Amino acid sequence: MSGPITSARRAARARMYTGLSWAHAKVRGDEFSRLMLTTGMRDPCPHYRRLREAGPLALSSSGVWAITGHRLCGQVLRDSRFGVRTVPYQRDAQGPLEYQQGAEEDFSVLGLDPPDHGRVRKLAAPAFRPKTMASYRPAIERVTYELLDRAADLGSFDLMAELAAPLPIRVIAELLGVPDEYSGPFRDYGAIVAKSIDGSPSAMNVPELGAATRALEELFAELLTRRAREPGNDILSQIAADHAADRISPREVLALCRILLIAGFETTVNLVGNGMLALLNDPEQWAALNARPELATAVTEETLRYDPPVQATIRYPRETVHLAGRRIGAAEPMYVLTGAAGRDATVFADPDRFDIRRPARADHLAFGAGPHYCLGAPLARLEGEVFFAAVPARLPRLVRDGPAVRRPMMALRGLARLPVRAG
């Protein structure tokens, strides 16, 4: 087909790209596409910088819009003209809690626009309020020190395997009301399913994704059925009661449980790993934290700006809009690169420097903004604060003991391995 690329054609081509056609990244030469390559996943910041130099909003050769400017990212995330869906949402009918084919594409609150988004979100929101989170501090501290003491006895160890991963899975399991014997399977299945949120090619087209989704939902269905009979003081008990009262459908129940599990540990795993890597790469910053453990909150916030666990999210205009002098058609995919927003020099002085004593912190957008602001942000912040204060107390001479290995993911950014030595 010849002729100019219309908005409709561009949207169709871009949707194909954002779904499965990651091969475009290998044949198209623009900076956005390079984010999908191994080098881009390892270090996206040079690509963010070159995209931003072209303006806060750029159109890739694949038809995807990339937003890198801090102000524009925040504006789009808060603007009701942009949503996360391109087709109307249809709630499923009441019925049994059971796995349904295609569930791996459903992420509940992540894939819902208002008013359905608010309806589902508010059912879990009370458990993640800051005041409620504060009551979990003793348990988080206990688990953190237990893990640190065990790691100290090992001498040399992988920080991701021994600290970053076990901490949040134990915490979110307790929050949800998941028995200890389920923690291992939930962690393993959740890690597989999390890759599909990122859109990584290693998970999008393999049978293990469907198998992991099914296994995860069958476990949740079993636990929810048990909580309906014997409720406790946990999130699953509340969700089971909401389902019984017809406030949430079966499909929504299982998708919500799945995303609460994944978001509850995936974000913190990456926050802890990325923060410790930045600290250990800069002896002056690590020494500052050792001297003043009260800087733990600042470490958490600076990590969220400098190397956030979530680097991007997608939005679609509900109608034709004009943004930053560009015309964007309805349903054209827009990648809001929140990782790039944290490196915007017009907002953050010396943005490529990790500085836990940064005097003023604008909103880094690491948890998003607007209606889809991360529900688990208070939990991630609390876990980060506790962890970064505890490490100097237990492992003051911690040093790197080998190369860090990045996970091959673009939107979710974290480490697979971080070898360290207790000193």
N, C-alpha and C positions, 0 to 999 in steps of 0.2 A: 504494500500500500504506500503510495507516494503522498506528497503534500505535507503541510505543517502538522506538527504534533499537537492535537487538540487536548484540552484539559481532560476529557473523558478517556482518551487513549493513554495519556500520561498516567492517569490514576490507575487504569487497568494494568499497565505495564509495571508500575511501581508496586501494586498489590502482589503481583506475581513475584517480584523481587523480594519483598519483605516476607513472603511466605516461605518459598523453597528455593528460589533461583540464586543461591549464593555463589554459583559459578560466575555470575556477572562480575563479582569482585576481582576475579582473576583476569578478566579480559577488558574491563573498563578502567580507564586510567585516572579517575578523579579521586580526590582526597577522601570523600565519604566511603567509596568502595574499598579504599585501602584500609579502612578501619576493620574490615572483615578478614583481612589477611593476617597471617601469623605475626608479622612485624607490627601491624597496627594493633593487634590484641596485646602484644608485649608492651608497646609504648604508644598509646594513642595521642599523646600531647602534641607532637610535631604536626600531626594531621589536623588536630583541633585548631592549632595556631594558624596554619595555612588556610583552613576554612574560614576562620574569623577574619583574617586579613582581606578576604574577598567580600566581607560584610557579615552582619549578624544572621543573615538568612541566605542560604545558597541552594541551588538546584543541581543535584547530581545527574550524571548522564543516564542513570537508571530511572529517573523520574521521581526520585525521593527528595523531599526538601529536608535540609539539615539546618537546625537552628543552634547557633553556638553562643550568641550574645546573652549575657546574664539577664539583662532587662527584658529582652524579647522572650527568653525561655520562661521566665516568671509570668509574663503577660499571657502567653499561650496557655500555660497550665491553669491559670485562674479564669480564663475567658470562656464563658458558657457557649460561645460559638464553635468551640472545638470539643470533640468527644473521643471516646476510645472505640466506638463502633461505627460501622458503615451500613449496617442493616438493623431494622427494628428488633428489639428484644422480645421474645415470647416466653413467658414463664411456663414451665412444665406443670402438668397436673399432679395432684397429690397421689401418692402411691408408696410402695416399699422403698426402703433405702438400699439400693443396689447399683452396681456398676452398669453404665450404659456405654455402648460403642461410641467412640468419638469423644469420650470424656477428657482425653489428654489435651484437647484444644480449648477446654473450658476452665477459666480461672476466676469464676465468680466475680468478686468485687473489682478485680483488675480489668474485667471485660464488660462492666456495666456502666452506663451513664445514669445520671439522675432522671427520674426519682428512684429507679430500682436500686441504683448504687447505694443511696442513703438508707433505703429500707433494709438491705442485707447488712450493710456496714454497721448500723446502729445496734444490731443484735450482739456483735462481739465487742463493740467499742468500750462498754463499761470496764471490761477486764484490762484494758490498756490505758486507762486514764492515769496521769502521773501520780495522783494520790494513791491509787490502787497499787501501782508499780512500786511505790516506796515500801509497801509492806513485804515485798519480795526481796528487799535488799539483804536481810540476814541470810536467806537461803542462797542467794547468788554469791555472797561473800564466802559462805561455807564451802560451796562447790569449787569456787575459784581457788581458795587456799589449799583445798584438798588436792586439786589437780597440780598446782604449783609445787607442793611438797613432794608429790610423786615424781614429777618431772625433775626436780632437783636431785633426787636419788639416782636418776638415770645418767647424769653427767651430760652426755651429748644426746640430743633427741630432735625430732621433727616437731617444731612448734605447732604446726597445723594439726598434726595427728594427735598430739598429746594435750594440747591446750585449746586451740581455737575452735576445733570441731566438737569436742566433748562438752564444753561449757554451755553453749546455747541449746544443744539438743536436750540436755538434762533439764535446763530451765524451762524451755517451751513444753517439754513433755509434762512437767509438773503443772504448768499453767493450764494446759489442755485437760489434764487428768488422765494421761497415758501411763499405764503401769510400767514399771521398770523393765519387765521382760519384753516389752514392745519397742523399747528405745532403739535397739540395733536395727531391726527391720525398718522402722520409720525413718531412721537416718539414711540408710542405704537406698530405700525407694525414693525418699525425698530428694536426695542428691541427683538421681537420674531424672526425675520429673523437673527439677529446677532448670536443667539444661534446655528444656523445650521452651521455657519462658524467655530465655536468652535468644533462642532461634539458632542455636549452634548446629552445624551440619552433622556433628557426631551423634546427636540425639534425635534430630527431626525425622529421620527416615529409617530407624532401626526398630525391630520388634521389641527390644527391651523397654522402650518408652511405654508402649501399650501395656506390656506385662507389669511394669512397675506401677503404672496408674491404676490398673485393675487391682493389684495386690494391696495398694495403699487404701483404696476406697473400700475394699472388702474388710480391711482391718478397722477402718473408721466406722463402717456400718455395724460391725460387731460390737464395738465399744459404745456407740450411740444407743444401740438397742439395750445394752446392759445399763447405761445411764438413765434411760427412760424408765427402767424398772427400779433402779437403785440410784437415785440422783445424789450427787455430791456437791462440794463447793468448788466447781471447776467450770471451764468454758464449755466442754462437751456436754455437761449436764444442762447448762443453760440453752445450748443450741438444740438439744433433744427436746426440751420443753417448748421452744419456739416452733419446732417442726410439728409437735403434737397440737399446737394452737393454730396451725396453718399460717404462721407468719413467714415461713420460708419453705420452699418446695424441696422435694427430695434431691433433685439435681443441684440446687443451690446449696443445700446442706453439705453434701460431699465435696463440692468445689470449694466452699468456704473453709471447711476443715483442712483441705489439702493446701490451700494458699496460706492459711494461718501457720501451718507446720513449716512450710518452705520459707516463708518470709520471716518466721520466728527464729530460724537458725541460720539461714543463708546470709542474711544481711550482717549478722554479728560475726559469723565466721570470717567474712571478708573484711569487716571493720577491724577486727583484732589482728588479722594477718597483715593487712596493708599498713596499719598503724605501727606495728612492731618492726616491719621492714623499714619504714621511713625512719624510725627512731634509731635502729641499729646501723643504718647507713650514715647517720650523722652523729658522731660521738658527742658533739657539743650539746645537741638536743637531748640525747640520752642522759648525759651528765646532769642537765638541768632538771629533768624529771626525777632522777635519783636524789637530787638535792631538795627538790620541792614536790613531793608526791601529790600535793594539792593541785598541781597542774594537770592531773589526770583528765579533768573535764575539758581543759583546753586541748589536750592531745586528741580526745575524741572528736571535738569540733573541727580541729585542723585536719585530721585525717578525712573527715567527711567532706571537707572542701578540696583538699589536695589530691586524694586518691579514693574517691567514694566507692562504696560497694556496688552501687547501681549507677551506671554511666549514661543511660539513655532510656527514654520512654517514647511511645508513639502516640500521636494525636491525628484526628481527621477533621477537617472543617465540615460543619453541617451544611454550609452554603458557600457560595463563592465569596471570598474575603480579599481585602487588600491589606498587606502586611509588609512593613519596611519597604514600601514602594513597589512591591511585587503583587501580581494577581495570582491567587491560589484557588483552584477550583474545588468544588465540593468533593469530599472523599479522597482527595489527594494525600497520600501519607506524608506526615511530617515527623521527623525524628527530633525530639527535644533532647539535645546532648547536654544533660546536666553536668556531666564530667567536664565538659568544655566551659560551662558557665562558671565553675569554680576557679578557672584559670584566667578569667577575664580581667585584664590589667586596668580597665576603666573602673573596676569595682574593688579589686584586691591589689594592694601594692606588692610588687615583687612576687607575682602569683606562682612562679615556678619554684619558690623556696618553701620548704616545710619549716614552719616557725611556730612552735607551741606558745610563744610569747607575743604572738600577733596582737596588737593593741585593740583593734576594732574589727568586728566580724559582721559583715553583712550576711543576709540569708544565703547560705551556700546552695540551696535547692537539692541537696543530696537526698532528702526525703520527699522531693516533689513539692507541690503547692496546690492550692485550690481543693476541690472536692475529693481528689484522689490522693491527698497528702497521706503519707505512709501511716497506717494504723499502728504499726509496731514501733514507731519512732521512740516513744518513751522507754520501751523495753531495751532497744538497741543502745540508746544513750546510757541507760543505767548499767547495763552489762559492760559497756566500754569504760565507763567511769570507774567501776569497781575493779575491772581487770587491770587497767593502766596504773591504778594506784597500788595494786597488790604486787605486780611484777617486781618493781624496785625493792619492795620490802622482803621478798623471798629470793629473788635472783638478781641482786644488784650488779653482778659482774657478767651478766649475760652478754654473749657475743655471737656473731654469725659463725657458722662452721661449714660453709659450703654455699653453692649457688642456689638462689631462690628459683622456684619453677612456677611460672604463671599458668593458670588454667586457660585453655583455648576458648575464651568466651568474650563477647564484645560488650553486651549490655550489663551483664553481671561480671564485675571485675574482682578477682581474688587470686589467691595462691593455692597451688596444689601441694607444694612443699616449701618449708623454710627451716633448713638445718641450723641448729644453734648449739652452743655449749654453755653450760652453767657457769664456767669460769673457775 
